[in-house]
Amino acid sequence: MAHTIFFDVGGTIVTTKSTLTFFAEILDPERKDEIFRYLVDSFMLYYENENIDRFYTVREIIAITVKMAAEKFNLPDLSAESEKYYRLNHLRDASLFDDTIPTLEKLKTKNVKMIICSDADADVLVEQLKMFGIYDYFEDLIISSNVGAYKPHKKMVKEVLKHCREPYSEIFFVGDNRVDMETARRTKIKSVLINRKGRFKYDADYKITTLSELFDIIHV
């Protein structure tokens, strides 16, 4: 029976439009798809580089990539607005999935330890969790801006391992992204990939389309 579950946030328990999509639409609606692809590629140069010279927060990477896009596409530089739009996107425009609170509530009644593991800026994420009334469900928050690294960097893995105890076979990591599955693999715990449209792009120990399906796996 599961004793510990790590949850990613965006795309797993909270839904919101990508901040990069938001900027692509603002910069040039007619070329938004091309600009979005460029923003994503530029963002990943910082986000996925585990050997980068220093850690950049999410809002810092967004500002850098928006500035790069403005220069490449000869558009207004909105990088100074990146923090405002990052906050708006994650606070004003976000919402909980319908199955989030029922799942967290049921896990709480079963005394399952729940921990957040998210690539985010801590101030915005904490405010978001409190705004939705789910902050107190979690025993701890592992957030990239506090750790100084993104999933699945060894620093994040180390933080996850601090919360792990035997048997590891009863610890699960629920997320919607490759980095979540890789973090689970590196910590030797069970990975659960959620995609609500059933489009599974990554390998995982388990694959689900709703959080309610989690209970078929963890046996609580």
Sequence and secondary structure as in RCSB ss.txt:
>XXXX:A:sequence
MAHTIFFDVGGTIVTTKSTLTFFAEILDPERKDEIFRYLVDSFMLYYENENIDRFYTVREIIAITVKMAAEKFNL
PDLSAESEKYYRLNHLRDASLFDDTIPTLEKLKTKNVKMIICSDADADVLVEQLKMFGIYDYFEDLIISSNVGAY
KPHKKMVKEVLKHCREPYSEIFFVGDNRVDMETARRTKIKSVLINRKGRFKYDADYKITTLSELFDIIHV
>XXXX:A:secstr
   EEEE  BTTTEE   HHHHHHHHH GGGHHHHHHHHHHHHHHHHS TT SS   HHHHHHHHHHHHHHHHT 
   GGGHHHHHHIIIIIS EE TTHHHHHHHHHHTT EEEEEE S HHHHHHHHHHTT GGG SEEEEHHHHTS 
TTSHHHHHHHHTT  S GGGEEEEESSHHHHHHHHHHT EEEEE TTS   S  SEEESSGGGGHHHH  
